[in-house]
Amino acid sequence: MAEEPEEQASQPATVHILGEGGGVFEMSLPLHETIADKLAKGYLRRVQPDGTPYVEGDRPDGVPALPESRPAVNAVKAEWVGWAVVQGLKPDDAEALTKTDLIERFGAGQEPPTDPPADPPADPPTDPPADPPTDPAPPADPPTE
């Protein structure tokens, strides 16, 4: 038997992360919960060792990814933040929203907005307009000559 597989098995698995400042860092797995949280929310990105975008393939255990589909309503806020980032929202903006706001904006049955929401159109009246109010003042006397 060759000793290479044993050597590879004894080395900890690592990933390369593009930091918030633009630097590439090699990190051992499992990731610290703070780093994993930032990765799940889109603040950090997994990259190749040279900083080029990472192409999804075999994902080591302990490396979160941005969600590929809408999270369940009872999912934690971090998953909804990640989903909002996938839909184009900046991580800081997504983090600033409440979970309820994220669900309302990116939840089931709704397409992600491409522009900020406009004021909703006014609903047409359902009842016919009422008769104009009667003037309680008496009519003016006709002019005298």
Backbone as JSON Lines, residues from 0, in Angstrom:
{"i":0,"aa":"M","n":[0.84,-1.19,0.0],"ca":[0.0,0.0,0.0],"c":[0.88,1.25,0.0]}
{"i":1,"aa":"A","n":[0.44,2.26,-0.69],"ca":[1.18,3.52,-0.72],"c":[0.83,4.34,0.51]}
{"i":2,"aa":"E","n":[1.77,5.16,0.95],"ca":[1.55,5.95,2.15],"c":[0.86,7.28,1.86]}
{"i":3,"aa":"E","n":[0.73,7.65,0.6],"ca":[0.12,8.94,0.26],"c":[-1.3,9.08,0.78]}
{"i":4,"aa":"P","n":[-2.18,8.06,0.62],"ca":[-3.52,8.24,1.15],"c":[-3.54,8.49,2.65]}
{"i":5,"aa":"E","n":[-2.63,7.85,3.4],"ca":[-2.58,8.08,4.84],"c":[-2.18,9.52,5.13]}
{"i":6,"aa":"E","n":[-1.19,10.02,4.37],"ca":[-0.75,11.4,4.58],"c":[-1.88,12.36,4.27]}
{"i":7,"aa":"Q","n":[-2.6,12.11,3.17],"ca":[-3.71,12.99,2.81],"c":[-4.81,12.92,3.86]}
{"i":8,"aa":"A","n":[-5.05,11.75,4.42],"ca":[-6.11,11.6,5.41],"c":[-5.74,12.31,6.71]}
{"i":9,"aa":"S","n":[-4.43,12.38,7.02],"ca":[-4.03,13.02,8.26],"c":[-4.02,14.55,8.15]}
{"i":10,"aa":"Q","n":[-3.98,15.09,6.94],"ca":[-4.0,16.53,6.76],"c":[-5.43,17.03,6.87]}
{"i":11,"aa":"P","n":[-5.63,18.13,7.6],"ca":[-7.0,18.63,7.72],"c":[-7.49,19.2,6.39]}
{"i":12,"aa":"A","n":[-8.76,19.04,6.13],"ca":[-9.36,19.61,4.92],"c":[-9.4,21.12,5.07]}
{"i":13,"aa":"T","n":[-9.16,21.82,3.98],"ca":[-9.18,23.28,4.01],"c":[-10.02,23.81,2.86]}
{"i":14,"aa":"V","n":[-10.42,25.05,2.99],"ca":[-11.12,25.78,1.92],"c":[-10.48,27.15,1.82]}
{"i":15,"aa":"H","n":[-10.69,27.81,0.71],"ca":[-10.18,29.15,0.52],"c":[-11.37,30.11,0.52]}
{"i":16,"aa":"I","n":[-11.25,31.15,1.3],"ca":[-12.33,32.11,1.51],"c":[-11.87,33.5,1.08]}
{"i":17,"aa":"L","n":[-12.7,34.18,0.3],"ca":[-12.44,35.57,-0.05],"c":[-13.01,36.42,1.07]}
{"i":18,"aa":"G","n":[-12.13,37.1,1.8],"ca":[-12.54,37.88,2.96],"c":[-13.24,39.17,2.57]}
{"i":19,"aa":"E","n":[-13.79,39.81,3.57],"ca":[-14.53,41.06,3.35],"c":[-13.62,42.17,2.81]}
{"i":20,"aa":"G","n":[-12.32,42.1,3.11],"ca":[-11.38,43.1,2.62],"c":[-10.77,42.75,1.28]}
{"i":21,"aa":"G","n":[-11.1,41.58,0.72],"ca":[-10.6,41.19,-0.59],"c":[-9.45,40.2,-0.56]}
{"i":22,"aa":"G","n":[-8.95,39.84,0.63],"ca":[-7.87,38.87,0.72],"c":[-8.38,37.45,0.67]}
{"i":23,"aa":"V","n":[-7.54,36.53,0.19],"ca":[-7.89,35.11,0.13],"c":[-7.22,34.41,1.31]}
{"i":24,"aa":"F","n":[-8.01,33.66,2.07],"ca":[-7.51,32.98,3.26],"c":[-7.78,31.48,3.14]}
{"i":25,"aa":"E","n":[-6.78,30.67,3.49],"ca":[-6.98,29.23,3.55],"c":[-7.41,28.91,4.97]}
{"i":26,"aa":"M","n":[-8.54,28.24,5.11],"ca":[-9.09,27.96,6.43],"c":[-9.33,26.47,6.59]}
{"i":27,"aa":"S","n":[-9.01,25.97,7.78],"ca":[-9.22,24.56,8.1],"c":[-10.67,24.31,8.42]}
{"i":28,"aa":"L","n":[-11.09,23.08,8.14],"ca":[-12.45,22.67,8.47],"c":[-12.43,21.91,9.78]}
{"i":29,"aa":"P","n":[-13.44,21.94,10.58],"ca":[-14.68,22.71,10.37],"c":[-14.43,24.2,10.59]}
{"i":30,"aa":"L","n":[-15.2,25.02,9.88],"ca":[-15.06,26.46,10.01],"c":[-15.61,26.92,11.35]}
{"i":31,"aa":"H","n":[-15.03,27.99,11.89],"ca":[-15.57,28.6,13.1],"c":[-16.99,29.06,12.81]}
{"i":32,"aa":"E","n":[-17.86,29.01,13.79],"ca":[-19.28,29.34,13.56],"c":[-19.47,30.75,13.01]}
{"i":33,"aa":"T","n":[-18.63,31.69,13.4],"ca":[-18.75,33.06,12.9],"c":[-18.45,33.11,11.41]}
{"i":34,"aa":"I","n":[-17.39,32.41,10.99],"ca":[-17.02,32.37,9.57],"c":[-18.11,31.63,8.78]}
{"i":35,"aa":"A","n":[-18.59,30.52,9.31],"ca":[-19.65,29.76,8.63],"c":[-20.91,30.61,8.47]}
{"i":36,"aa":"D","n":[-21.24,31.39,9.5],"ca":[-22.42,32.26,9.45],"c":[-22.25,33.33,8.36]}
{"i":37,"aa":"K","n":[-21.07,33.96,8.32],"ca":[-20.82,34.98,7.3],"c":[-20.8,34.38,5.9]}
{"i":38,"aa":"L","n":[-20.31,33.16,5.76],"ca":[-20.32,32.48,4.48],"c":[-21.75,32.17,4.04]}
{"i":39,"aa":"A","n":[-22.57,31.72,4.98],"ca":[-23.97,31.39,4.68],"c":[-24.78,32.62,4.31]}
{"i":40,"aa":"K","n":[-24.41,33.78,4.87],"ca":[-25.14,35.02,4.62],"c":[-24.62,35.78,3.41]}
{"i":41,"aa":"G","n":[-23.51,35.33,2.83],"ca":[-22.99,35.99,1.64],"c":[-21.97,37.08,1.89]}
{"i":42,"aa":"Y","n":[-21.58,37.3,3.14],"ca":[-20.53,38.29,3.42],"c":[-19.18,37.8,2.9]}
{"i":43,"aa":"L","n":[-18.95,36.5,2.96],"ca":[-17.72,35.88,2.49],"c":[-18.08,34.94,1.35]}
{"i":44,"aa":"R","n":[-17.11,34.68,0.49],"ca":[-17.33,33.77,-0.65],"c":[-16.22,32.74,-0.69]}
{"i":45,"aa":"R","n":[-16.59,31.53,-1.04],"ca":[-15.58,30.49,-1.24],"c":[-14.97,30.71,-2.61]}
{"i":46,"aa":"V","n":[-13.64,30.62,-2.7],"ca":[-12.93,30.84,-3.96],"c":[-11.86,29.76,-4.15]}
{"i":47,"aa":"Q","n":[-11.25,29.75,-5.32],"ca":[-10.11,28.9,-5.6],"c":[-8.89,29.51,-4.88]}
{"i":48,"aa":"P","n":[-7.8,28.76,-4.71],"ca":[-6.62,29.31,-4.02],"c":[-6.1,30.61,-4.64]}
{"i":49,"aa":"D","n":[-6.29,30.78,-5.96],"ca":[-5.81,32.01,-6.61],"c":[-6.83,33.15,-6.56]}
{"i":50,"aa":"G","n":[-7.98,32.93,-5.91],"ca":[-8.99,33.98,-5.77],"c":[-10.07,33.95,-6.83]}
{"i":51,"aa":"T","n":[-9.96,33.07,-7.81],"ca":[-11.0,32.98,-8.83],"c":[-12.24,32.32,-8.24]}
{"i":52,"aa":"P","n":[-13.41,32.57,-8.82],"ca":[-14.65,32.0,-8.25],"c":[-14.57,30.48,-8.13]}
{"i":53,"aa":"Y","n":[-15.14,29.98,-7.06],"ca":[-15.2,28.55,-6.81],"c":[-16.34,27.96,-7.61]}
{"i":54,"aa":"V","n":[-16.07,26.86,-8.28],"ca":[-17.1,26.14,-9.02],"c":[-17.61,25.04,-8.12]}
{"i":55,"aa":"E","n":[-18.92,25.02,-7.89],"ca":[-19.5,24.03,-6.98],"c":[-19.19,22.62,-7.45]}
{"i":56,"aa":"G","n":[-18.84,21.79,-6.53],"ca":[-18.57,20.39,-6.8],"c":[-18.77,19.64,-5.51]}
{"i":57,"aa":"D","n":[-17.8,18.86,-5.15],"ca":[-17.86,18.17,-3.87],"c":[-17.61,19.18,-2.76]}
{"i":58,"aa":"R","n":[-18.59,19.36,-1.92],"ca":[-18.49,20.32,-0.83],"c":[-18.12,19.56,0.44]}
{"i":59,"aa":"P","n":[-16.97,19.92,1.04],"ca":[-16.61,19.25,2.3],"c":[-17.65,19.54,3.38]}
{"i":60,"aa":"D","n":[-17.76,18.61,4.32],"ca":[-18.66,18.84,5.45],"c":[-18.23,20.1,6.2]}
{"i":61,"aa":"G","n":[-19.2,20.87,6.66],"ca":[-18.9,22.05,7.46],"c":[-18.72,23.32,6.65]}
{"i":62,"aa":"V","n":[-18.94,23.27,5.34],"ca":[-18.82,24.46,4.51],"c":[-20.2,24.83,4.02]}
{"i":63,"aa":"P","n":[-20.8,25.87,4.61],"ca":[-22.16,26.25,4.19],"c":[-22.13,26.91,2.82]}
{"i":64,"aa":"A","n":[-23.24,26.81,2.13],"ca":[-23.4,27.45,0.83],"c":[-24.63,28.34,0.89]}
{"i":65,"aa":"L","n":[-24.69,29.28,-0.02],"ca":[-25.91,30.07,-0.13],"c":[-27.02,29.14,-0.59]}
{"i":66,"aa":"P","n":[-28.23,29.37,-0.13],"ca":[-29.32,28.47,-0.5],"c":[-29.61,28.5,-2.0]}
{"i":67,"aa":"E","n":[-30.02,27.34,-2.52],"ca":[-30.37,27.24,-3.93],"c":[-31.87,27.34,-4.15]}
{"i":68,"aa":"S","n":[-32.64,27.29,-3.08],"ca":[-34.1,27.44,-3.19],"c":[-34.58,28.17,-1.94]}
{"i":69,"aa":"R","n":[-35.83,28.63,-2.0],"ca":[-36.38,29.38,-0.87],"c":[-36.35,28.52,0.39]}
{"i":70,"aa":"P","n":[-35.92,29.1,1.5],"ca":[-35.94,28.34,2.75],"c":[-37.38,28.14,3.24]}
{"i":71,"aa":"A","n":[-37.53,27.2,4.14],"ca":[-38.84,27.0,4.76],"c":[-39.15,28.21,5.64]}
{"i":72,"aa":"V","n":[-40.42,28.47,5.85],"ca":[-40.82,29.61,6.67],"c":[-40.24,29.52,8.07]}
{"i":73,"aa":"N","n":[-40.08,28.3,8.58],"ca":[-39.55,28.13,9.94],"c":[-38.03,28.03,9.96]}
{"i":74,"aa":"A","n":[-37.36,28.28,8.83],"ca":[-35.89,28.26,8.8],"c":[-35.34,29.44,9.6]}
{"i":75,"aa":"V","n":[-34.09,29.33,10.02],"ca":[-33.48,30.41,10.78],"c":[-33.27,31.63,9.89]}
{"i":76,"aa":"K","n":[-33.14,32.79,10.52],"ca":[-32.99,34.04,9.77],"c":[-31.78,34.01,8.85]}
{"i":77,"aa":"A","n":[-30.68,33.39,9.29],"ca":[-29.46,33.34,8.47],"c":[-29.73,32.73,7.1]}
{"i":78,"aa":"E","n":[-30.59,31.71,7.04],"ca":[-30.93,31.1,5.74],"c":[-31.7,32.08,4.88]}
{"i":79,"aa":"W","n":[-32.59,32.86,5.49],"ca":[-33.35,33.86,4.73],"c":[-32.45,35.0,4.27]}
{"i":80,"aa":"V","n":[-31.46,35.36,5.09],"ca":[-30.49,36.38,4.67],"c":[-29.73,35.87,3.45]}
{"i":81,"aa":"G","n":[-29.28,34.61,3.51],"ca":[-28.58,34.01,2.37],"c":[-29.43,33.99,1.13]}
{"i":82,"aa":"W","n":[-30.71,33.66,1.27],"ca":[-31.63,33.63,0.14],"c":[-31.8,35.03,-0.45]}
{"i":83,"aa":"A","n":[-31.9,36.03,0.41],"ca":[-32.03,37.41,-0.07],"c":[-30.78,37.83,-0.85]}
{"i":84,"aa":"V","n":[-29.61,37.38,-0.38],"ca":[-28.35,37.68,-1.09],"c":[-28.36,37.01,-2.46]}
{"i":85,"aa":"V","n":[-28.82,35.76,-2.52],"ca":[-28.92,35.06,-3.81],"c":[-29.83,35.84,-4.75]}
{"i":86,"aa":"Q","n":[-30.86,36.46,-4.21],"ca":[-31.81,37.2,-5.03],"c":[-31.3,38.59,-5.41]}
{"i":87,"aa":"G","n":[-30.11,38.97,-4.93],"ca":[-29.51,40.23,-5.35],"c":[-29.4,41.3,-4.29]}
{"i":88,"aa":"L","n":[-29.89,41.06,-3.1],"ca":[-29.8,42.04,-2.03],"c":[-28.39,42.0,-1.44]}
{"i":89,"aa":"K","n":[-27.87,43.14,-1.04],"ca":[-26.55,43.18,-0.42],"c":[-26.64,42.56,0.97]}
{"i":90,"aa":"P","n":[-25.58,41.87,1.41],"ca":[-25.63,41.21,2.72],"c":[-26.01,42.15,3.86]}
{"i":91,"aa":"D","n":[-25.45,43.36,3.89],"ca":[-25.77,44.29,4.97],"c":[-27.25,44.67,4.95]}
{"i":92,"aa":"D","n":[-27.8,44.88,3.75],"ca":[-29.21,45.24,3.64],"c":[-30.1,44.07,4.07]}
{"i":93,"aa":"A","n":[-29.72,42.87,3.69],"ca":[-30.5,41.69,4.08],"c":[-30.44,41.48,5.59]}
{"i":94,"aa":"E","n":[-29.27,41.67,6.16],"ca":[-29.1,41.48,7.6],"c":[-29.92,42.49,8.39]}
{"i":95,"aa":"A","n":[-30.1,43.69,7.83],"ca":[-30.83,44.75,8.53],"c":[-32.33,44.47,8.6]}
{"i":96,"aa":"L","n":[-32.84,43.64,7.69],"ca":[-34.27,43.33,7.7],"c":[-34.57,42.28,8.76]}
{"i":97,"aa":"T","n":[-35.8,42.28,9.24],"ca":[-36.22,41.23,10.16],"c":[-36.54,39.97,9.36]}
{"i":98,"aa":"K","n":[-36.61,38.86,10.03],"ca":[-36.96,37.61,9.35],"c":[-38.33,37.74,8.69]}
{"i":99,"aa":"T","n":[-39.26,38.37,9.38],"ca":[-40.6,38.57,8.82],"c":[-40.54,39.4,7.54]}
{"i":100,"aa":"D","n":[-39.72,40.47,7.56],"ca":[-39.57,41.3,6.36],"c":[-38.97,40.49,5.21]}
{"i":101,"aa":"L","n":[-37.97,39.67,5.52],"ca":[-37.35,38.83,4.48],"c":[-38.35,37.86,3.88]}
{"i":102,"aa":"I","n":[-39.17,37.25,4.74],"ca":[-40.17,36.3,4.26],"c":[-41.21,37.02,3.4]}
{"i":103,"aa":"E","n":[-41.64,38.21,3.83],"ca":[-42.62,38.97,3.05],"c":[-42.05,39.36,1.7]}
{"i":104,"aa":"R","n":[-40.79,39.73,1.67],"ca":[-40.19,40.22,0.44],"c":[-39.73,39.1,-0.49]}
{"i":105,"aa":"F","n":[-39.22,38.0,0.07],"ca":[-38.65,36.93,-0.74],"c":[-39.32,35.59,-0.5]}
{"i":106,"aa":"G","n":[-40.47,35.59,0.18],"ca":[-41.11,34.35,0.58],"c":[-41.85,33.65,-0.54]}
{"i":107,"aa":"A","n":[-42.49,32.56,-0.17],"ca":[-43.19,31.69,-1.11],"c":[-44.24,32.45,-1.9]}
{"i":108,"aa":"G","n":[-44.3,32.13,-3.18],"ca":[-45.32,32.7,-4.04],"c":[-45.02,34.09,-4.54]}
{"i":109,"aa":"Q","n":[-43.86,34.63,-4.2],"ca":[-43.52,35.97,-4.64],"c":[-42.24,35.91,-5.45]}
{"i":110,"aa":"E","n":[-42.2,36.67,-6.52],"ca":[-40.99,36.8,-7.3],"c":[-40.14,37.87,-6.64]}
{"i":111,"aa":"P","n":[-38.83,37.72,-6.67],"ca":[-37.99,38.74,-6.06],"c":[-38.13,40.07,-6.78]}
{"i":112,"aa":"P","n":[-38.21,41.17,-6.04],"ca":[-38.37,42.46,-6.69],"c":[-37.09,42.87,-7.41]}
{"i":113,"aa":"T","n":[-37.26,43.5,-8.57],"ca":[-36.1,43.99,-9.3],"c":[-35.88,45.45,-9.01]}
{"i":114,"aa":"D","n":[-36.9,46.16,-8.62],"ca":[-36.81,47.56,-8.27],"c":[-37.43,47.74,-6.89]}
{"i":115,"aa":"P","n":[-37.12,48.85,-6.22],"ca":[-37.79,49.08,-4.94],"c":[-39.3,49.12,-5.15]}
{"i":116,"aa":"P","n":[-40.06,48.61,-4.18],"ca":[-41.5,48.58,-4.36],"c":[-42.08,49.99,-4.49]}
{"i":117,"aa":"A","n":[-42.97,50.15,-5.46],"ca":[-43.63,51.43,-5.65],"c":[-44.87,51.48,-4.78]}
{"i":118,"aa":"D","n":[-45.43,52.69,-4.65],"ca":[-46.67,52.81,-3.89],"c":[-47.74,51.99,-4.59]}
{"i":119,"aa":"P","n":[-48.55,51.25,-3.85],"ca":[-49.58,50.45,-4.49],"c":[-50.61,51.36,-5.15]}
{"i":120,"aa":"P","n":[-51.18,50.9,-6.28],"ca":[-52.19,51.72,-6.94],"c":[-53.42,51.84,-6.06]}
{"i":121,"aa":"A","n":[-54.08,52.97,-6.19],"ca":[-55.3,53.21,-5.4],"c":[-56.39,52.26,-5.88]}
{"i":122,"aa":"D","n":[-57.12,51.7,-4.94],"ca":[-58.22,50.81,-5.29],"c":[-59.37,51.65,-5.83]}
{"i":123,"aa":"P","n":[-60.02,51.18,-6.9],"ca":[-61.17,51.93,-7.4],"c":[-62.31,51.85,-6.39]}
{"i":124,"aa":"P","n":[-63.1,52.9,-6.31],"ca":[-64.21,52.87,-5.36],"c":[-65.2,51.77,-5.73]}
{"i":125,"aa":"T","n":[-65.72,51.12,-4.72],"ca":[-66.68,50.06,-4.96],"c":[-68.12,50.57,-4.91]}
{"i":126,"aa":"D","n":[-68.35,51.67,-4.22],"ca":[-69.69,52.25,-4.13],"c":[-69.78,53.43,-5.1]}
{"i":127,"aa":"P","n":[-70.97,53.69,-5.63],"ca":[-71.1,54.87,-6.48],"c":[-70.87,56.12,-5.64]}
{"i":128,"aa":"P","n":[-70.39,57.19,-6.27],"ca":[-70.14,58.41,-5.49],"c":[-71.43,58.91,-4.86]}
{"i":129,"aa":"A","n":[-71.3,59.45,-3.69],"ca":[-72.47,59.98,-2.97],"c":[-72.9,61.28,-3.62]}
{"i":130,"aa":"D","n":[-74.18,61.65,-3.38],"ca":[-74.66,62.92,-3.9],"c":[-73.85,64.04,-3.27]}
{"i":131,"aa":"P","n":[-73.64,65.11,-4.03],"ca":[-72.87,66.2,-3.44],"c":[-73.58,66.74,-2.21]}
{"i":132,"aa":"P","n":[-72.8,67.19,-1.24],"ca":[-73.45,67.68,-0.02],"c":[-74.26,68.94,-0.33]}
{"i":133,"aa":"T","n":[-75.35,69.06,0.41],"ca":[-76.21,70.25,0.23],"c":[-75.61,71.38,1.03]}
{"i":134,"aa":"D","n":[-75.74,72.58,0.49],"ca":[-75.18,73.76,1.15],"c":[-76.18,74.23,2.2]}
{"i":135,"aa":"P","n":[-75.79,74.26,3.46],"ca":[-76.74,74.67,4.49],"c":[-77.02,76.17,4.46]}
{"i":136,"aa":"A","n":[-76.23,76.97,3.77],"ca":[-76.46,78.43,3.73],"c":[-77.64,78.72,2.82]}
{"i":137,"aa":"P","n":[-78.49,79.69,3.2],"ca":[-79.63,80.03,2.34],"c":[-79.12,80.71,1.07]}
{"i":138,"aa":"P","n":[-79.91,80.6,0.01],"ca":[-79.47,81.25,-1.25],"c":[-79.41,82.75,-1.05]}
{"i":139,"aa":"A","n":[-78.5,83.35,-1.74],"ca":[-78.35,84.81,-1.65],"c":[-79.54,85.51,-2.28]}
{"i":140,"aa":"D","n":[-79.92,86.67,-1.7],"ca":[-81.03,87.43,-2.26],"c":[-80.61,87.94,-3.62]}
{"i":141,"aa":"P","n":[-81.6,87.97,-4.54],"ca":[-81.23,88.5,-5.86],"c":[-80.9,89.99,-5.74]}
{"i":142,"aa":"P","n":[-80.02,90.47,-6.57],"ca":[-79.65,91.9,-6.48],"c":[-80.84,92.79,-6.8]}
{"i":143,"aa":"T","n":[-80.93,93.86,-6.08],"ca":[-82.0,94.83,-6.33],"c":[-81.46,95.99,-7.14]}
{"i":144,"aa":"E","n":[-82.32,96.59,-7.91],"ca":[-81.9,97.69,-8.75],"c":[-82.27,98.99,-8.2]}
